[in-house]
Amino acid sequence: MEFISWSRFYPDLYLDLIRPKSGGLNLTMDQRVLMRAIVRFNSTYGVFSRGYGKCVSGDALLFTNDGMREIESFFKSPKTNIETVEPINISMANKDGNIETSVLGNYDGFKPTKKIITRERFELEATHVHPIMIMNSSGALEWKKAEDLIVGDFICINRKNDVWGNKTKLDFDLTEFSKIKRKYQDLNYPIELTKDFSYYMGLIIGDGCITRHDKVILLQLMMKCYFLWRIFIKQ
């Protein structure tokens, strides 16, 4: 009881006491000041400079219960320069791959950004102060602002986002497409995302080609046929 009473009336000292030497929540000075104000006063107000907020570009992908969605698709007016805060409930994967639900979405308007491209061609465009998790020279994980990233930094990529949504109905409209390509009018277009159709689309994306107007090409299948021809026919 004495400790609880002490921590209540001396929140500054209590926050310093629970700060770990390594790991945990390493708050910056402005974040610690805000935390101290929250526990000390009933009402807290903050004034921050332009460009202070962490933000990503509108085409950043989120792994949600509705599939992979660009973050700008959740906002009403993502192309304007008007800052807005909207009630947005998104069930999406966090950095540990677990599902969390958001409460609010903040659109910050137009700001200077930096595009980060990894060796494996992963991309992220974010504001200069957006934190990126990296592995430092000692092998420990830490946060680094986008503006401070340099070539050679090791950026963490979450490979636990096994979240693809539960929507299987294909509700895209192919009416206009069939008008342009009249020879496709009599085809039966798929209306449900089945396991077989998903596998077929994976083959097209991974080893296929649809640049020809009259055929679909599967490169892996062509290579297999070529080697079979070399072994059994050419010899």
N, C-alpha and C positions, 0 to 999 in steps of 0.2 A: 504493500500500500504506500509506503514511503517513497519507493522508487517511482511508482506511477504518479504520485503527487509531484515529485521533483521534476519528472520529464514533462509534466503538463505545464508547470510554471517556468521551466527553463528549456524551451524547445530548441534554442540555438545550441546549447551544450549537448542536448540529447542527440541531435542530428549529427554533431561531430563525433559523438561516442559510437554511434552505430555505423559509421563510415568504414568500410573494410579497407585494409591496406592494399589488397589486390582483388580483382574480380568484382562481382556485385554491380551496384549502380554507381558508376563514377560520374557524378553530376558536375556540371560546370558551375562556375561561381554564380552566374545569373540564375541558373536553375535552383541552386541551393538557397539563394535569397528569396526566390518565389516560394519555395517549400516552407521556409521559415515564416514568411508572411502568412501563408495559408493556415499553419497550425497556431499562429499567435493571434490573428484577428478573425472576426466573424465575416467581414467582407474584404476582399482583396482585388485590387485593380492593377493592371500592368499596361505600360506604354512601351512599345517596341518599335524600333526603326524599320524602315522599308527594307525588304529583302531578308528580314530576320528569320522568317519561317522556313521550315524544311518542306520541300515540295519536289515532285517529279513531273515530267511532261505528260501531256494528255494521252499519249500512246503507250504509256507504261502498262504492262499486263498484270492483272490480278487473277489469282486462282480462286474462284468463287464456287458456290454451290450451283451457280447457273453456268458453269464453264469458265473458260478464260475470257476475261472482258477487259477492254481498255478502260482506264480509270475515268476518262472524260465522258464515257457513255452514261455515267451515273449522275451527271450534272445537267441542269436544264439549259444553261447558256455557257458552254465551255470555251467559246471562241471570242468572248468579249473581254474587255479589260476592267470589268467591274468585279470587285471582291465580294464574294457571297459565302454564306454559311448555310448549308441545307441539311435537314434531317435525312440521313442516308443510312439505311440498315443493310449492310453487306456481310454475309457469312463467307469469310475467306480464310485462307491459310496464313498463319503467322510465320515468323522466322524458324520455328521449330516444326512446322508442318501441321500444327494443330489448328482446328477451326475456331475462329473468334468472330464476334459480330460487332460491327462498327455502330456508332450512334450518330455522329455528325460527319459531314464532309465539308472541307474548306477549300474554296477556289480562290487563288491569290492573284489572278490576273496575269499580266505579262511581266516576266522577270528575266534577267540574264541567266543563262543555263550553261552547263558543261556536259558534253557527251562523253561517256566512258565506254570504250570498246575493249573487250578482253581478247586474248589470243584465240580463244575458241569462238569468237564472234558474238558473245553475249553483249548486249548493249543496254545502257541506262542513261537517260538524259535527265538531269536534276539541277536544282539551284545550287549555287556555289557552297552554301552552308549545309546542304543535305548530308547526313552522316552515312558513310559506307563502311560496312564491316570488313576489315582486312586481317591478315595474319602478319604480325610484325617479324622482325629479324630473329627474335627469340622463340618464335613459334606460337606465341600467345595471340588470342583474338582481341582486337580493339577497334574502336570507331575512329574514322578519319573523315574530315570534311572533303567533299568532292573537289573543292578548289585546291586542297593540299595533296591530292593524289598525283603521283608521278609515274612515269613509265617504269615498269619493273615491280610495282606493288602487287601483292597477291590478294585478290579480292575473293571473298567467300561467295560461293554459289550454292543456294539451297537446292538439294536434289531430293527432298522429301515431299515435294508438292504433288503428291499423287491425288489431286483433286481436279476432277474433270466435269463436274456438274451432273445433274440427274435429268437433264432435258434431252430427250431422244427424238422428239417430233421435228421433222424437217419442214419448216413452214415458210421457206423462201419462195418467192413468186417467180416462176420461169415463163410467164406469159409473154413478156416482151422479148425474151430471148428466143422463144419458139417462133415469134413473128418474123424476127430477123433471119433465123435459120429454119426455113420452112421444112427442110427435110427432117427436122427433129420433132415436128409437131405430133407425130403418131407414136412417139416413144413413151414408155411408162416410166416416169420419173419416180425415184424413191421418195417415200413420205415418212420413213422411220429409219433412225440410225441404228442399224443392227450390227451384230458382231462381224458378220461377213462383209458388210458394206464398209465398216470402219477399217477392216483389214485391207480391203481393196484400195481405199483412199490412202492408207499408209504406204502401200506399194507404189502408188503413183507419186506420192511426195518424196519417198525415200529413194526409189530406183526408177522412177518413170519420167515420161516426157509427154506433154500435151500441146507442144508448139505447132505440130502439124494439124491442119484442119480436118484431115480425113482419117486420122488414126490415133490410137493411144499406144505408146511405146514403153515397154518395161525393159530397162537396160539389163537388169540382172538375168531375166529370162533369155535375152539375146546373147549374153555372154555364155550362159550354159549351153545354148544351142550351138554356139560357135565352137566351143571346146569339144562337144560331142561330135561335131562335124570333122574337126581336126583328128580326133582319135579313131572314129569308126569309118568315116567315109573317105577322107583324103588319103589315109594310109592304104 
